[in-house]
């Protein structure tokens, strides 16, 4: 992905050009009906550098850390949806926090667990613990926008490093955006939207992080929130792109989620924090789902 981000237009052309697309789909066993997500014209890290956002590795050296927060640059919202990370940055700074971003390439290794590459995943986490040792030890909270990545820090990290004090601190200091706003920004007043919201929770968010804070923030906007009991969206990372698993993926989505999205009024906000969930919704219904950060930024305007 880092290589593709150097020339995103070329990468997107190669992923969708007739002939090349078929070769790619065959090589990767992609379902013909699936579209490869498009790379954004820039990454969130590039945006942060242009804005001179501080490097997260150095924030604990500046003294007072009570208003500091690290915004994690996950793979999905760095390469594909940087505007979502930008929205979270604006919401957090508007709320009065000093936001920093990891300057170098750090990754939680989420896909590695799914394919059994535990040793490699462990090395990824060790790199994070080493490079962010200062802010972790200083108690600086970390906001992670992608629930599957947040669940690594909240769940897998403890399993892989059961006796590591720094790993335990990172676990306790990791929050999704709604959790952080509800628990660490009690003065935060969400913008008034007064719209209908159809909310779909990512599987990791529902199982490990829970949806209580997400629902609370949305209701504070005045939204009429319908939180779906939909189970899995069916995309589940790369699962739904696999040609052999495509029918299972669609079947899972069509059980509750996708019919509910199609039936929603056109002015209803479809909210889902998971990248995979938003892709499933977009590729099967034509509706555009947004992250909570995107919705809260709209209210700022």
N, C-alpha and C positions, 0 to 999 in steps of 0.2 A: 504493500500500500504506500509505503514511503516513496518507492520508485515511481508509482503512478501519480503521486501528488506533485511530482516535479513537472509533469506534462499532463495535467488532467484532461484537457481537450482531446489530446491524442489517445489517452487511455479510454475515454468515453467513446471515441470514434471506433476504436478497435473492438470494444465490447458490443457495439451495435451495428457495425457495418455488415451488409449482406456478405455471406461467405465466411468472413472472419468470425462472425457471431456463431455460425454453425460449427466451426472448428472448435471454438472455445467451449460451446455447450457440450460437444461430444467429448472433449478432453476432460472436462470437469463433471460430466454426467449431470448437466443441468436440465431441468424440465423445460421443454420448448416454450411453454406458456410464461415462464419466468423472465423478468427483465433484470439484468445486473444493475444494482444501484449505481447511480451516476456520481462520480467524484465531483466535489465542489471545486470552483475555480481557484480557491485558496484554502489553506487549513486554518483552524482556530489558533494554533501556535504561531503561525505567520501573522495573523491579525493581532495577537497579543504582543508580539515583538514590535509591530508598527505602533501600537498604542503605548509602548514602554511599560507594559504590565510587569511588576516585579517577579523575579524568579523565586518560586516557592522554596527552593533549597536554602535561600538566604534570609527569609523573612524573620526567623527567630533571632537573628543577630541585631535586629533594629530596636530591641528593648521591649516596649509594651506590646504584648500579643493578644490582649483581651478583645480587640476589634478586628483581628486578622482571621482570614479564612483562605484556604487553598481551594481553588476550583480545578478539579481533576479533568485533564484533557483526554477523555477516553477515545478509543479508535473511531467509533461511529460518529460522535459529534465533533471530532477533529477533522476527519477526512471527508465525510459526507454531509453533515449538517452543522457546519461551524456557526451558523446564525443562531442555533439553539444555545450553544455555549456563550455566544455574545449576549443573548437575552438573559441568561443566568448571571453573567457578569454585571449587566446593567441593573438587574433586580437587586443583587447583593450590594453593589456600590450605592444604589439609591437608598438602601436600607441603612447605610452608614458603616458598612464593613470595608476594610482594606483587603482587596482581593489580589492574590498572587496565583501564578500558574506554573507548573513544572516546565522549565525551559527545554530540557532535553527529552529524548524519546523514552518514556517510561510506559510500561504496559502491564496490566494485571494478569495477562495470560489467559483470559477467560476461555477461548476456544481450545486451549491445550488440555484442559481437564476433560473436555468432551471426547477427546481422542486418545486419552490415556497417557499423555506426555507429562507425567507428574513431576519428574526430575527437572524438566525444562521450565515448567510452571514455577517450581520452587525457586529456581535461579532468578526468574523475573521478579518474584516477590522479594528475594534477598537484595536485589538491586534497588528496589523501591525503599526498603528499610534502611539501606546504606545511604542513598542520596538524599532522602528526606529525614534523616536522623534528627537534625536540629529542630525543625518544626514539630515533628512527632513528639520528641522529648519535651518540648515547650508547651505541648497541649493544644497546638493549633488545629482546629477542626478542618476536615476535608469534605467538601461537597462533591458527590459523584452523581452525574445526571443519568447515566445508564444503569438501571437496576441490576442487570447481570454482572456488571463490574463491581458495583457496591456490595453485592452478595459475596464476591470473592474476599473482600476485606472483612466482611462481617461473619463469614462462615468458613470457607476453605482455609483462610489464613490461620485460624485457630487450630484446625486439624493438622496443618502442615508444620506449624511451629507452636506446639502446645506449651512449651516452657520458655518461650521468648517474651520477655517483658515488653519490648518495643512493639512486637507484633500485637500484643494484647492492647497496648495503647492505641495503635492504629485502628484496631477493630472498634474500640470504643469511641474514637474520634471521627469515624466515617458516617456520613449521613447522605440520604438523598435530599433534594432541595426542599421538599415539603416538610420533612423531619427537622431540618436545620431551622427553617423559618418558624416553625411552631415551638421549638424547644430552646433556640438560642437567639431568637429575634422576637421576643414577646411584645415589643413595641411596634412590630410590623403591622401595618394596616393594608391588606390587599386592596387593589383597585376595584371599584364597583363595575361589574360587567352586566349583571341582571339578564343573563341569557341561559338557555338550556344547555347543559353539558352532559354528553354521553361519555362516561369514564370506563376505560378498560385497563385493568391492572396487569402488568407483566408478571409471569409466573414466579420469578425470583422475588419480586416485590411483594406479592401476596403471601408467599410461603415464609419468607425470612424477615422482610422489612415491614410488612403490613401496609394497609391502605388508609388507616385511620387519619393520619396527618394530611394526606393528599385530599381526602374528602373534606376535612375540616377547613383547609385553606380555600378550596373551591367554594364551599358554602359561605365563607366570609365575604366572597365577592358578590354575594347575592344571587349566585347561579342556582338554578334548579337542577340538581345533580342526580343523574341516574347511573348508579354504579352497577355494572353488569356482572351477573354471576355466570361468566362465560367459559371458565376454565382456560385452557391454553388457546392462543390465537391460531396455532397450527404452524407458524413459521419456525419458531424455536431455533434461531441462529441460521445455520446452513441447512438444517433439516428440510425445510420447506422448499429449498431450491433443488434438492436431489430428485432426479427423474423417477427413481423407484419409490420415493416417499411422497411424491406430489399429491397423489389421491388422498393419502392419510392426512396430509397437511390441510388440504381443502376441506375434507370432511370435518376436521376439528374446528376450523373456522366457521363453517356453515351451520354448526350445531346451534350457536347463539349469537356470536359476535357479528358476523358479516350480515345476516339478515337484519339485526338491530341497526347497524350502520346505514344500510340501504333505506330502512324505514324512517330514519331520523329526518326531521325537517332540515331544509337546506341551510338555515341560519343557526343550526345547532353546532356547538363546538364539539368535535370528537377529540378527546384527550387520552393519550397513552404515552407513557414515558419510555417504553421500550422501542428501540430502533426496529427490531424484528416485527413487533406488533404493528408499527406504523407502516412498514413495508407491506405486510399482509393486507392491511386495510386498503392501502393505495393501489396495489396491484390487482385486487379482486373486486373492488367496489368503485374505484375512481374518486373516492372521497379523500380529502387531505386531513389526516390526523396530526395534532400538534402535541408537543411536550408542554408540561405545566409551565416551564420557563417562558416559552413562546407566548402562552396565554397571559401570564402576568406582565410581560413586557408590553403587550397590546394595551393593557390597562394603563400603563405609564403614559401612553400617548394621549 
